[in-house]
Amino acid sequence: MRLKLKKRKDKKSGVVKQAKVIMEVKGSTAGRSRGYGFVEFRDHKNALMGLRWLNCHAVTSDEILEGLNDDEKKQVDNDLGKGRRLCVEFAIENSNVVKRRREQLKQARTKRTRPDNEDTGDVGESENKKPKKEEATTPTNPDDKKMGDDIKRIIGFKRKRKHAKK
């Protein structure tokens, strides 16, 4: 057990995997925060600890101004931090997005570990692109489509029965 904890602490990655602030985009300007964001933690335990600490945490003006330079500090209204508290809750992730993100991480790791050879890299990339185009252009069988529709119909019936029982 202690070895696992040591390995976690020795890792170069922190508790937070990813943090995003959702911004309003108006024209070409950088935009302004919509007032919410997303934080992805490494594991459930850390997410729960973060949730407990952040929920109803009073935001102070010092915390708002912490990472800003002098010009940015002048632009920020000091009234924003008064009386504001964070509201935090768990969010369900889209499995397709998570899967795509994992694949991108794997590809990035393989690119870092693979030696950079210009001749072999260009050939490998063109070979990988060709089968994808062929797969996209091949027409699907109408039988396969009908089979998918049948499965969807059966799932719909099951859902109706389940909701009717409640």
Rosetta silent file (secondary structure, phi, psi, omega in degrees, C-alpha in Angstrom):
SEQUENCE: MRLKLKKRKDKKSGVVKQAKVIMEVKGSTAGRSRGYGFVEFRDHKNALMGLRWLNCHAVTSDEILEGLNDDEKKQVDNDLGKGRRLCVEFAIENSNVVKRRREQLKQARTKRTRPDNEDTGDVGESENKKPKKEEATTPTNPDDKKMGDDIKRIIGFKRKRKHAKK
SCORE:     score description
SCORE:     0.000 S_00000001
   1 L     0.000  -43.683 -178.705    0.000    0.000    0.000 S_00000001
   2 H   -67.786  -31.677  178.032    2.778    2.418    0.912 S_00000001
   3 H   -63.761  -39.760  178.732    4.595    1.658   -2.320 S_00000001
   4 H   -63.306  -43.157  179.184    1.543    2.764   -4.283 S_00000001
   5 H   -63.874  -39.970  177.827    1.360    6.015   -2.332 S_00000001
   6 H   -63.596  -42.426  179.856    5.068    6.654   -2.914 S_00000001
   7 H   -62.673  -39.930  178.706    4.679    6.013   -6.628 S_00000001
   8 H   -62.870  -42.342 -178.656    1.763    8.446   -6.779 S_00000001
   9 H   -70.878  -31.821 -179.983    3.776   11.116   -5.002 S_00000001
  10 H   -74.374  -21.644 -178.707    6.826   10.497   -7.178 S_00000001
  11 L   -60.632  149.225  178.951    4.838   10.955  -10.386 S_00000001
  12 L   -79.193  -14.530  179.594    5.368   14.219  -12.161 S_00000001
  13 L   -83.769  146.288 -179.109    1.635   14.586  -12.654 S_00000001
  14 L   -92.102 -165.457 -179.280   -0.374   16.389  -10.013 S_00000001
  15 L   -74.240  -36.227 -178.413   -3.819   15.794   -8.574 S_00000001
  16 E   -92.540  124.656  177.309   -5.554   17.868  -11.267 S_00000001
  17 E   -82.592  -45.432 -172.545   -5.431   16.435  -14.793 S_00000001
  18 E  -152.495  142.345  176.468   -7.240   19.205  -16.612 S_00000001
  19 E  -136.627  132.765 -179.695   -8.988   22.498  -15.795 S_00000001
  20 E  -132.469  139.832  171.003  -11.149   24.557  -18.153 S_00000001
  21 E  -111.711  126.210 -177.994  -12.964   27.861  -17.748 S_00000001
  22 E   -81.199  125.865 -174.879  -15.845   28.307  -20.168 S_00000001
  23 E  -112.977  150.164  171.162  -15.607   31.673  -21.905 S_00000001
  24 E   -85.906  131.805 -179.901  -18.058   33.781  -23.882 S_00000001
  25 L  -109.127  117.511  178.242  -16.661   34.539  -27.305 S_00000001
  26 L  -120.013  106.255 -179.674  -17.764   37.836  -28.809 S_00000001
  27 L    65.773 -132.716 -176.391  -16.188   38.529  -32.175 S_00000001
  28 L  -100.219   -0.752 -178.732  -12.418   38.336  -32.138 S_00000001
  29 L   -75.456  166.491 -176.857  -11.865   39.375  -28.514 S_00000001
  30 L   -66.764  -29.661  178.901  -10.759   36.923  -25.854 S_00000001
  31 L    95.580 -178.733 -177.277  -14.155   36.984  -24.180 S_00000001
  32 E  -130.949  151.323 -177.584  -15.306   36.874  -20.612 S_00000001
  33 E   -64.007  138.824  175.446  -15.921   33.946  -18.282 S_00000001
  34 E   -79.169   -9.532  177.067  -19.442   32.547  -18.284 S_00000001
  35 E   102.189    6.695  176.586  -19.041   31.825  -14.606 S_00000001
  36 E  -146.283  165.244 -179.122  -18.413   28.105  -14.698 S_00000001
  37 E  -160.787 -175.830 -178.450  -15.733   25.628  -15.605 S_00000001
  38 E  -132.433  140.179  175.978  -14.625   22.022  -15.340 S_00000001
  39 E  -127.190  128.259  177.968  -11.850   20.376  -13.338 S_00000001
  40 E  -108.438  124.716 -179.571  -10.729   16.804  -14.002 S_00000001
  41 E   -98.923  164.324 -177.503   -8.953   15.021  -11.166 S_00000001
  42 L   -67.749  -42.414  179.687   -6.630   12.022  -11.331 S_00000001
  43 L  -145.694  174.814 -173.993   -8.901    9.729   -9.315 S_00000001
  44 H   -65.195  -38.655 -178.835  -12.193    9.662   -7.441 S_00000001
  45 H   -59.815  -47.355  179.535  -10.620   10.164   -4.015 S_00000001
  46 H   -67.110  -35.199  178.091   -8.940   13.409   -5.042 S_00000001
  47 H   -64.730  -40.832  179.370  -12.099   14.584   -6.802 S_00000001
  48 H   -66.485  -40.655  176.950  -14.116   14.042   -3.631 S_00000001
  49 H   -63.199  -43.039  177.978  -11.550   15.918   -1.541 S_00000001
  50 H   -63.619  -40.281  179.115  -11.597   18.784   -4.038 S_00000001
  51 H   -61.862  -45.874 -178.496  -15.386   18.837   -4.052 S_00000001
  52 H   -64.959  -37.898 -178.993  -15.574   19.044   -0.272 S_00000001
  53 H   -75.497  -41.327 -174.473  -13.026   21.842   -0.080 S_00000001
  54 H   -76.565  -32.936 -173.347  -14.320   23.903   -3.007 S_00000001
  55 L   -64.163  124.603 -178.486  -18.071   23.669   -2.365 S_00000001
  56 L    64.108   24.000  176.554  -19.315   26.902   -0.726 S_00000001
  57 L   -76.631  126.709  179.680  -15.727   28.211   -0.511 S_00000001
  58 E   -73.507  128.657 -179.265  -15.723   32.002   -0.199 S_00000001
  59 L   -90.803  123.428  179.690  -13.713   33.613   -3.002 S_00000001
  60 L   -98.640  162.223  179.482  -11.498   36.474   -1.810 S_00000001
  61 H   -67.002  -30.494  177.300  -10.052   39.276   -3.904 S_00000001
  62 H   -62.947  -39.909  179.020   -6.534   38.022   -3.105 S_00000001
  63 H   -67.205  -35.364  179.557   -7.366   34.668   -4.711 S_00000001
  64 H   -68.569  -41.788 -174.711   -8.737   36.392   -7.801 S_00000001
  65 H   -86.816    0.007 -171.080   -5.676   38.622   -8.235 S_00000001
  66 L   -57.230  -49.661 -174.389   -3.085   35.938   -7.398 S_00000001
  67 L   -97.701   12.057 -174.253   -1.794   35.014  -10.875 S_00000001
  68 L   -97.527  153.960  174.004   -2.338   38.350  -12.628 S_00000001
  69 L   -88.990 -178.967 -173.131    0.154   41.043  -13.597 S_00000001
  70 H   -63.123  -41.421 -179.304   -0.318   44.758  -12.810 S_00000001
  71 H   -64.164  -42.343 -179.692   -2.225   45.627  -16.004 S_00000001
  72 H   -69.141  -33.804  179.020   -4.660   42.755  -15.539 S_00000001
  73 H   -64.432  -35.323  178.998   -5.151   43.629  -11.870 S_00000001
  74 H   -67.897  -32.653 -177.577   -6.292   47.135  -12.845 S_00000001
  75 H   -75.410  -25.969 -176.006   -8.887   45.726  -15.237 S_00000001
  76 L   -78.830  134.382  174.961  -10.458   43.398  -12.654 S_00000001
  77 L   -77.956  131.559  179.724  -13.273   44.790  -10.527 S_00000001
  78 H   -75.116  -16.369  179.831  -12.567   44.266   -6.827 S_00000001
  79 H   -73.262  -15.859 -176.909  -16.302   44.001   -6.116 S_00000001
  80 H   -61.750  -37.865 -173.970  -16.436   40.644   -7.909 S_00000001
  81 H   -80.989  -13.782 -174.543  -14.964   38.680   -5.017 S_00000001
  82 L   -76.360  122.988  174.803  -17.179   40.052   -2.248 S_00000001
  83 L    74.134    8.935  179.784  -19.832   37.645   -1.075 S_00000001
  84 L   -93.910  137.548  177.051  -19.248   35.125   -3.852 S_00000001
  85 E  -129.152  146.521 -179.747  -19.102   31.439   -3.040 S_00000001
  86 L   -78.301  143.593  174.343  -18.274   28.511   -5.290 S_00000001
  87 L  -119.135  114.703 -172.266  -20.929   25.947   -6.119 S_00000001
  88 L  -120.765  140.671  176.325  -19.346   22.606   -7.049 S_00000001
  89 L  -150.428  161.586  177.510  -20.907   19.333   -8.200 S_00000001
  90 L   -75.411  148.370  176.064  -19.901   16.153   -9.995 S_00000001
  91 L  -124.030  145.537  177.919  -20.431   15.948  -13.749 S_00000001
  92 L   -86.896  134.761 -177.998  -20.879   12.834  -15.860 S_00000001
  93 L   -88.681  148.890  173.544  -18.332   12.470  -18.627 S_00000001
  94 L   -79.293  121.660 -174.406  -19.128   11.637  -22.219 S_00000001
  95 H   -63.435  -32.231  178.845  -17.525    8.243  -22.848 S_00000001
  96 H   -65.669  -40.562  179.748  -16.720    9.093  -26.477 S_00000001
  97 H   -66.674  -41.514  179.781  -14.781   12.190  -25.432 S_00000001
  98 H   -63.843  -42.994  179.749  -12.884   10.244  -22.764 S_00000001
  99 H   -62.640  -44.770  179.822  -12.002    7.497  -25.260 S_00000001
 100 H   -63.303  -40.258  179.791  -10.792   10.033  -27.841 S_00000001
 101 H   -64.073  -40.696  177.563   -8.709   11.826  -25.201 S_00000001
 102 H   -62.622  -42.996  179.297   -7.042    8.533  -24.171 S_00000001
 103 H   -62.788  -40.395  178.447   -6.207    7.751  -27.796 S_00000001
 104 H   -64.553  -38.488  177.098   -4.700   11.207  -28.258 S_00000001
 105 H   -64.757  -41.904  178.047   -2.567   10.716  -25.139 S_00000001
 106 H   -61.128  -44.888 -179.839   -1.344    7.347  -26.429 S_00000001
 107 H   -63.551  -40.397  179.469   -0.433    8.874  -29.795 S_00000001
 108 H   -64.735  -39.344  179.115    1.387   11.748  -28.111 S_00000001
 109 H   -66.699  -41.924 -179.841    3.366    9.317  -25.955 S_00000001
 110 H   -66.426  -35.164  177.700    4.339    7.163  -28.922 S_00000001
 111 H   -66.112  -37.750  179.722    5.479   10.251  -30.853 S_00000001
 112 H   -69.392  -39.861 -177.320    7.660   11.316  -27.927 S_00000001
 113 H   -78.878  -28.717 -178.713    9.245    7.883  -27.490 S_00000001
 114 L   -75.008  135.153  176.444    9.700    7.213  -31.229 S_00000001
 115 L   -66.969  145.882 -177.489   12.906    8.661  -32.741 S_00000001
 116 L   -82.736  101.032  173.715   12.255   11.417  -35.269 S_00000001
 117 L  -113.179  116.952 -175.615   13.088   10.045  -38.728 S_00000001
 118 H   -63.613  -42.139 -177.221   11.780   12.298  -41.466 S_00000001
 119 H   -66.206  -48.732 -177.002   11.775    9.609  -44.179 S_00000001
 120 H   -73.848  -32.934 -179.383   10.008    6.907  -42.171 S_00000001
 121 H   -64.823  -42.138 -179.406    7.634    9.337  -40.427 S_00000001
 122 H   -67.099  -40.992 -178.731    6.235   10.712  -43.683 S_00000001
 123 H   -66.938  -43.107 -178.752    5.721    7.271  -45.218 S_00000001
 124 H   -63.225  -39.703 -179.330    4.040    5.893  -42.093 S_00000001
 125 H   -67.006  -39.845 -179.080    1.624    8.789  -41.881 S_00000001
 126 H   -69.195  -34.542  177.601    0.544    8.483  -45.512 S_00000001
 127 H   -67.288  -37.739 -179.861   -0.012    4.746  -45.109 S_00000001
 128 H   -68.355  -32.600 -177.204   -2.166    5.313  -42.050 S_00000001
 129 H   -73.676  -34.983 -176.078   -4.323    7.886  -43.828 S_00000001
 130 H   -60.836  -49.108 -179.433   -5.169    5.732  -46.844 S_00000001
 131 H   -63.129  -32.640  178.981   -7.089    2.966  -45.036 S_00000001
 132 H   -63.801  -41.358  178.875   -9.126    5.528  -43.121 S_00000001
 133 H   -65.227  -40.391 -179.984  -10.281    7.133  -46.365 S_00000001
 134 H   -64.270  -41.128  179.260  -11.174    3.746  -47.822 S_00000001
 135 H   -64.164  -38.937 -178.027  -13.196    2.817  -44.749 S_00000001
 136 H   -69.771  -32.198 -176.472  -15.079    6.096  -44.880 S_00000001
 137 H   -86.050  -16.559 -179.287  -15.957    5.739  -48.573 S_00000001
 138 L   -71.279  130.163 -179.418  -17.157    2.129  -48.430 S_00000001
 139 L   -73.300  147.484  178.373  -20.961    2.030  -48.391 S_00000001
 140 L   -85.694  150.107  178.127  -22.659    0.230  -45.523 S_00000001
 141 L   -69.277  140.862  176.357  -24.959   -2.699  -46.161 S_00000001
 142 H   -66.387  -26.532  178.080  -28.664   -1.898  -45.862 S_00000001
 143 H   -65.314  -39.999  178.722  -29.035   -5.139  -43.863 S_00000001
 144 H   -64.626  -40.561  179.221  -26.612   -3.816  -41.246 S_00000001
 145 H   -64.456  -43.051 -179.975  -28.541   -0.548  -41.020 S_00000001
 146 H   -64.492  -39.131  178.904  -31.842   -2.398  -40.652 S_00000001
 147 H   -61.327  -41.843  177.679  -30.313   -4.590  -37.963 S_00000001
 148 H   -63.265  -39.159  177.958  -29.261   -1.463  -36.048 S_00000001
 149 H   -65.027  -39.393  178.567  -32.787   -0.061  -36.361 S_00000001
 150 H   -62.656  -43.249  179.698  -34.243   -3.315  -35.014 S_00000001
 151 H   -64.116  -42.184  178.437  -31.938   -3.185  -32.017 S_00000001
 152 H   -61.783  -39.284  179.832  -32.845    0.446  -31.375 S_00000001
 153 H   -64.824  -42.979  179.655  -36.542   -0.441  -31.557 S_00000001
 154 H   -63.788  -42.358  178.636  -36.115   -3.274  -29.038 S_00000001
 155 H   -62.010  -40.525  178.023  -34.209   -1.000  -26.674 S_00000001
 156 H   -61.331  -43.163  177.971  -37.002    1.565  -26.951 S_00000001
 157 H   -61.639  -43.074 -179.750  -39.627   -1.048  -26.052 S_00000001
 158 H   -62.753  -40.878  178.774  -37.598   -2.148  -23.026 S_00000001
 159 H   -64.138  -41.791  178.919  -37.275    1.436  -21.812 S_00000001
 160 H   -61.242  -43.645  179.060  -41.016    2.002  -22.160 S_00000001
 161 H   -62.799  -41.974 -178.629  -41.739   -1.137  -20.127 S_00000001
 162 H   -63.189  -43.524 -179.956  -39.250   -0.100  -17.460 S_00000001
 163 H   -72.385  -28.141  178.805  -40.759    3.383  -17.105 S_00000001
 164 H   -69.345  -32.682  179.157  -44.297    1.966  -17.104 S_00000001
 165 H   -66.929  -34.117 -178.623  -43.468   -0.174  -14.046 S_00000001
 166 L   -77.438    0.000    0.000  -42.402    2.896  -12.063 S_00000001
